[in-house]
Amino acid sequence: MRFIDEVKVEVRAGNGGKGCSSFRREKYVPRGGPDGGDGGRGGHVIFVASERKNTLQELYLRKRLIAKNGQSGMGSDCHGKYGADVVIEVPIGTIVKDEDGHILADLSEDGEEFFVARGGAGGMGNARFATSTNRAPRYCQPGMEGEQGIRYLELKLMADVGLVGLPNAGKSTLLARISNARPKIADYPFTTIKPMLGQVFMDDGDGFVVADIPGLIEGAHEGKGLGHRFLRHIERTAVLLHMVDAACEDGKSVREQIEEINGELEGYGKTLVEKPRLLVFNKCDALLDEERTAIEEEIATMGLETYFISAVSGEGVKQLLHRIYDQVLQLRAKLAKEAADKEVEKADMIEELNDSFEK
Ligand SMILES: Nc1nc2c(ncn2[C@@H]2O[C@H](COP(=O)(O)OP(=O)(O)OP(=O)(O)O)[C@@H](O)[C@H]2O)c(=O)[nH]1
């Protein structure tokens, strides 16, 4: 399966079936009334968010989603059948946009549905148009056209924590240690070529999801490296873990590594820069005490919360996880409060409206 996070698809819902114009013909009933049935509704095209999916590959391959037309109505008051819907599962975090880039839907919960193209209504048969003055109408309706258009889908993974750092900082090693994800780990850069999600379980039985995005390199936000395309996947996280190779195996000082990533996050825009960030110095097992002290002195002025860990030996990892979890819970509580406030606001508005109607 390839990781596809952007696709363009053509969607076409089914047209409604035509209504039927027909008259009852029975023995001994000389003038049977109208009995033309309605046409069936055209099929919808529906996206459903599913936790079983993590790529838009299926849509990338299909390119077109066309639902069936509704069947025409028939005599003897028989209605036409509905056209079959096309139902496509998409990953949680899929955003649907129209041709002008307006967001139509943001599918953020398992099972959430979006009718991306609605099938046309079936036309009414002549039986519906009989009145006391016109008992034998011949008129029946055509079916309505189904909606159609081009839609752009963009996947922004839903993770609580985003791992960022230069290639080889040890992001995959940390993810493998703390979560159920099993990323490839190698001592050459860019072993990670697609974002990888891992679920971390905490003592309370709950936990959080971490996204490891491919190693950023300078200029990534301008689309030069691999990272740019993937930065969007950490836009919705509660906290960023900025990983730095404290052993400086690739020859870059810790300051250089930090500044390079800062530059990339700044280049991407406010959403990432303003996120809470923990600076994590990895590979501490390979550091001498005086090297660690030197790093501590160098970063003291940066004002970032820092952690020293070894993703290989596990040193410092537990403490880090608790701190991350704190941040995640704080954000969840804030979002829950915002949602509850909105509900209250809505209820107040409805009450006010009702009051004004009564007066
Ligand atoms: N000594 C030491 N080596 C580590 C530690 N963590 C990772 N490494 C090594 O660093 C190398 C790179 O680790 P990865 O986890 O693949 O790094 P990454 O940041 O995921 O790299 P990309 O996938 O390229 O983005 C591997 O050889 C790891 O074994 C650590 O805590 N101590």
The ligand as a Gaussian input file, in Angstrom:
#p B3LYP/6-31G(d) Opt

LIG

0 1
 N       23.516000       5.469000      20.485000
 C       22.254000       5.703000      20.134000
 N       21.872000       5.548000      18.858000
 C       20.598000       5.772000      18.538000
 C       19.627000       6.177000      19.514000
 N       18.455000       6.338000      18.893000
 C       18.644000       6.051000      17.587000
 N       19.928000       5.705000      17.370000
 C       20.506000       5.310000      16.082000
 O       20.437000       6.401000      15.181000
 C       20.197000       5.923000      13.850000
 C       19.006000       6.617000      13.261000
 O       17.865000       6.269000      13.996000
 P       16.394000       6.355000      13.398000
 O       15.469000       6.038000      14.510000
 O       16.265000       5.584000      12.137000
 O       16.352000       7.907000      13.031000
 P       15.172000       8.754000      12.356000
 O       15.220000      10.089000      12.989000
 O       13.914000       8.004000      12.429000
 O       15.660000       8.872000      10.871000
 P       14.774000       9.067000       9.541000
 O       13.898000       7.856000       9.421000
 O       15.800000       9.123000       8.503000
 O       14.004000      10.316000       9.663000
 C       20.060000       4.409000      13.968000
 O       21.274000       3.801000      13.661000
 C       19.721000       4.194000      15.415000
 O       20.125000       2.926000      15.897000
 C       20.085000       6.308000      20.881000
 O       19.349000       6.632000      21.813000
 N       21.392000       6.057000      21.110000

